[in-house]
Amino acid sequence: MTSGDYEAAVRMVAPARALYVPVILGTVRKGRMSLPVARVVLAELSRRPDIETELIDLARLPLRVDDAGEATKDAGFSEKMSRSDALVLVSPEYNHGYSGLLKHVLDSCLKEYVHKAVGVVGVSAGPFGGSRGIEDLLPVLRELGLAAIFWDVNFSTVQNAFDESGALRDQAYLPRIDKFLGELVWMATTLRHGREQVAMPQAESPMRCPKCGAEMNHHAEKVLQAVDVADRSSVDPALGGVVEELHSCPACGANASRRASACG
């Protein structure tokens, strides 16, 4: 392959817009050792071209705890999840499981996640690097509509991995993070193409993008619970919920949805 062929191939697969891949710090505990882990992953992600990223700290989210599920949705967090192409979850292991507050926050959204990539960075004070918590988390991510990559990063005995200033002592973690992020970016790029270009069969008229007016791509359907009384008339009796169509715009990347029952 000549250099010209290689450059042409790169242009074919490179995203036209930067991928937005936020890093979610999945704990609010005081003295959390997951924070330097999240910062290292964020720094490595920031070095990659065509990537936009930021740290989303659960401790700074104004999420209600007097209810659960989409009833607690925070507009700012929801917007970031809708705009994202992939997520990195930094998930410490507590008592053989993941953080309860991480589950509470993830459950506040649903359609925002569908057909997007996710990778998990496990953290633990013991020798297993959060692997048991990751195993418990994977079925949750699948139900939310996320596609988990097969690479994890496991920070074991994390209290020894960083010095007093938060600098990484063990540089062997860096090539592992690189492999992890390489797979995540590949999956994010592929799934974005699918969301925006590969359509489900659709008998109804195409949805127009609310931002730019372009024709959107209908890439998924998700069954949602009928939370409000007004939603109950839209429940599909065979599926037991309200069917929501999910659409992505190939022109600007915006995401939108509509009730399938309202269009039929």
N, C-alpha and C positions, 0 to 999 in steps of 0.2 A: 504494500500500500504506500503510495506517495504521500508527501506532506499535504498536498492539495486534496487528495482523497480523504485523508484523516480530518482535515479542517471541514470539509463538506459534511462528513458523517457527524462531527460534533455539532454543526449547525442544525442538522436534522433533529437531534435529540435534545439540544439545549433548550431550556424553557425561555419563551419569549418575554416573560415577566419573571422577576425574582420570586423564588419560592419563599413563602412565609412559614417559618418553622420555629414556633416558640418553645421554650424550655419551661416546664411546669415543676416547681419545687413542691413536692407532695407531702409536706409536714409543717407544723407550726410549733413544734416543741422548742423550748428554750435550750440553747446550747447545741442545737442540731448540727451534726457533722455532715448532713446532706447539703448544707449551703456551699461549702467549698467545692464539693463534687459538682453541684449545679453550675458554679462559676467556671470550673475547668471545661465542662462540656460546652457551655455557652461560648467561651473563648475559642475553642476549637471549631465550633460551628460558624462563628463570625469570620473566621479566616477563609471560609470557602466562598468561591465566586457565586454570584447570582443567588445569594441567600440573604433573607432578612430575618432577624431573630430578636428575641428579647426574653428576659426572665420574668415569668409570672409566679409570684410568691403567694401561696395560699394565705399567708399571714396578713397580706395587704388587701385581700378581697373582701368587700363589704357584703358577704353572703349571709342571708338569714339562717337561723338554726331553729326557728319555731315551726318549720315545715320542712318538706323534703321534695325532691324531684324538680320538675320544671316550674313548680310554683315558686321556687326560690331563685329563679333565673336572674342573674345580674346582667344588665344590658351591655356593659363594657366587656365582660368575660365572654358573653355570647357572641358579640361582634368579632372578637379575636378568634374564637373557635370557628366561626363561619368563614372567616378570611383565610384561615390556616390551610396549608397544604399537607402538613404533617405535624406531629407532636413528639416531643421528648419528655417522658415522665421520669423524674428522679424520685424513686420510691424507696424509702427506708423500710426495713422489715421490723415490725414490732410484734413480738409474741407469735411468730410463725405466720404473720399476715401483713397486709398493707395498711396504711393509715386510714382510719375511718373517715377523717375529714376529707381526704383525697376522694374517696367514694362519694361523699356528699356533694363535693364540688363537681365532679364529673357527671353525676346524675342530674345536675341542674340544666344540662343541655341534652339534646338527642339528635335531631336532624342535622345539626351543625357538624357532626362527626362523619357522616356516612361517606364511604369510599375515600377515606383519607388514611395515610400511613401513621403508625405509631411505633416508637421504640422505647424500651424501658431500661433505665439505669438503676440497678439494685444497689442498696447500701445496707451494711450491717456491721455491728461491732464484732460479730463472730466470724467463722471461717467460710460461710457459704455465700457471702456477698449479696444477700437479699433474694436469693434464688427461690426460696419457699414463698416469699411474698409475691414474686413475679408470677409463679405458677398459679396462685390464687387470683391474681389480677387479670390474667389473660382471658378467661371466660367473660369477665365483665366488659373488657374492651371489645370483644367480638360482638356481644349483644348491643353495644352502643353503635355498631356499624363501622368500627375502625379495623384496619388491616395491620396486624402486628407483624413486624419483621422478625426474621429468625436469629438475628444477632442481638445479644444483650451485652451490657457492660456490668460487671460485678465487682463492687468495691468491698472487699472483705477486710476485717479488722481496720475499719476506716480511721480509727483514732490514731493509727500509726502511719497513715498514708500522706498526711500533711504536717507541715511544721507549724510553729506557733503563729506565724503570719498568714497561714492559709495557703502557702505555696506547696505544690505537689512534690513529695519526696521521691516517689516511685515513678520514674519516667516510663516504665513498661506499660503503664495504663494508656499512654498516648497512642501507640499503634492500635491498641484495641478499640479506642474511641474512634480512630480514623476508619477502621473497618466497619464499625457500627454506623457511623454517619454516612459512609459511602453507600451502604445498603439502604439506609433511610432515604437519602436523596434520590437514589434510583427509583425506589418504590413511589416516592412522592411525585416524581416527574411522570412516571407511568400512569399513576392513578389520576393525576390532573388531566392528562390526555384523555383518559377514559371518561372522566366526568364531563369534559367539554366537547368530546368528539364522537364517543360511542353511545348511540341512543338506544333506549328501550323502545319496543313497539308502542306506538301512540296513535290512537284514533282521533284524539281531540286536536284542536288548533294549537300550534306551538306557543309557548309562553315567551313574552317579550321581556328583555332585561329592564328592570326598573331604573338602572343607572345610565345605560347607553342606548337602549332601544333595540339592540341586536336580538336576533332569534336565539333563544336559549336551548340547551341540550337537556333533554329529560333522561337522567342517568340512573335514577333509583326511585323506589317507593318504600315507605316505612309506615308501619302500623303504629298509631299513637293511641294512648288512652283518652277516652272522652272525659276531660276534666270538668268542663262547664256543662251546665244543663243544655245550653244551646247546641252543644256538639253531639248530643245523643241522637238526634235525628239523622246525623251523618254516619253513624256506626254501620260498618259492613257486618251483617250478621254472621257471615261465614268466617270472617277473620277476627271478629271480636273487638274491633277498634275502628278508628278513623284512618283511612288511607291517605297519606300525604305524598304527593309527587315532589321529587327533588330535582331542581334544574340548575345548571351551571352555564355561565356565559363564556363562549370561546373568545369573545372580543376583549372583555375587560376583566374576566375572572370572577364576577359577582355571583353570588348564590341566592336562590330564592325558592319558594315552595308554594304549592297550592293544594287544596283539598281535591282529591280525585273525584269524590262523590259530588262536589259542587260543579264539576265539569261534565259529568255524564248525563 
